[in-house]
């Protein structure tokens, strides 16, 4: 069991949440930890949060300024970022891998509250 720190940017809020979580836990448990950290801001159920990995093709993570500028398409899907599967472990190679070490000024996950998606859907 290894604890890792994951920096999460909440889309539409401009806030960053740092979550300390064990690497063997699933993305579904990360969603719960995010919801528990911001219960007054995130009103949807944890299972309805959408998480997107911000690791780019070159292996680098987004910084905070780039995370703020991350664009969403009209369905609430973060363009160019990989959705995180809720049943996968955080240490899965597709997500953070076995030896993940966070660096300075990195954002690892974009968090989309499903309420934002619903507002977008009603506009179209």
C-alpha positions in Angstrom: 0.0 0.0 0.0 1.4 3.3 -1.1 -0.3 6.7 -0.5 -0.2 9.1 -3.5 -1.2 12.7 -3.8 -3.4 13.5 -6.8 -4.1 17.2 -7.7 -7.6 17.6 -9.1 -9.0 20.7 -10.9 -12.7 21.1 -10.7 -13.9 22.4 -14.0 -16.1 25.5 -13.8 -14.9 26.3 -10.3 -11.3 27.3 -10.7 -10.4 25.3 -7.6 -7.8 22.6 -7.1 -8.2 19.7 -4.6 -5.3 17.7 -3.4 -6.4 14.1 -2.5 -4.1 11.7 -0.6 -5.3 8.2 -1.5 -3.8 4.7 -1.6 -2.7 3.6 -5.0 -4.6 0.3 -4.9 -7.9 2.1 -4.7 -10.2 2.4 -7.7 -11.2 5.5 -9.6 -14.7 5.1 -8.1 -13.1 5.6 -4.6 -11.2 8.6 -5.9 -14.6 10.1 -7.0 -15.9 9.5 -3.4 -12.8 11.2 -1.9 -13.3 14.2 -4.2 -17.0 14.5 -3.3 -16.2 14.1 0.4 -13.6 16.9 0.2 -16.0 19.4 -1.4 -19.5 18.4 -0.3 -20.9 22.0 -0.4 -19.6 22.6 -4.0 -20.1 19.2 -5.6 -23.8 18.5 -5.4 -24.1 15.4 -7.6 -23.5 11.9 -6.4 -19.8 10.8 -6.4 -20.7 8.1 -9.1 -21.9 10.9 -11.4 -18.6 12.8 -11.4 -16.6 12.5 -14.6 -12.8 12.3 -14.2 -10.3 12.9 -17.0 -6.6 12.1 -16.8 -4.5 15.1 -17.8 -1.3 13.3 -18.8 -0.3 14.4 -22.3 1.1 12.2 -25.1 4.7 13.3 -24.1 4.1 12.0 -20.6 3.9 15.5 -19.0 1.0 16.6 -16.8 -1.0 19.8 -17.2 -0.1 22.8 -15.0 -2.7 24.8 -13.2 -3.0 27.5 -15.9 -3.5 24.9 -18.6 -6.1 23.0 -16.5 -8.1 26.2 -16.1 -8.1 26.7 -19.9 -9.2 23.1 -20.6 -12.1 23.2 -23.0 -15.2 21.1 -22.8 -17.3 20.1 -25.8 -21.1 20.5 -25.5 -21.5 17.0 -24.1 -19.2 17.8 -21.2 -16.4 15.6 -22.5 -13.0 17.1 -22.0 -11.4 17.4 -25.4 -8.2 15.5 -25.7 -8.2 14.0 -22.3 -8.7 10.4 -21.4 -11.8 9.5 -19.3 -10.9 7.5 -16.2 -12.7 4.1 -15.9 -14.3 3.8 -12.5 -13.4 0.2 -11.9 -9.6 0.5 -12.6 -7.1 0.9 -9.9 -5.3 4.2 -9.6 -1.9 2.3 -10.0 -3.1 0.8 -13.3 -0.6 1.7 -16.1 -3.4 3.5 -18.0 -3.8 5.9 -15.1 -0.9 6.6 -12.7 1.2 3.4 -12.9 3.1 1.6 -10.1 5.7 4.3 -9.3 3.7 7.5 -9.6 5.5 10.6 -8.1 3.6 13.9 -8.3 5.7 16.9 -9.3 5.5 20.6 -8.6 2.7 22.6 -10.2 1.0 19.5 -11.8 -2.7 18.9 -12.2 -3.4 15.1 -12.6 -7.2 14.9 -13.0 -9.9 17.2 -14.4 -13.2 16.8 -12.4 -16.5 17.5 -14.1 -19.6 17.8 -11.9 -22.5 16.2 -13.9 -24.6 19.3 -13.2 -22.4 21.3 -15.6 -23.0 18.7 -18.3 -26.8 18.9 -17.8 -26.7 22.7 -18.1 -24.7 22.4 -21.4 -27.1 19.8 -22.7 -30.1 22.0 -22.1 -28.6 24.8 -24.1 -28.5 22.8 -27.3 
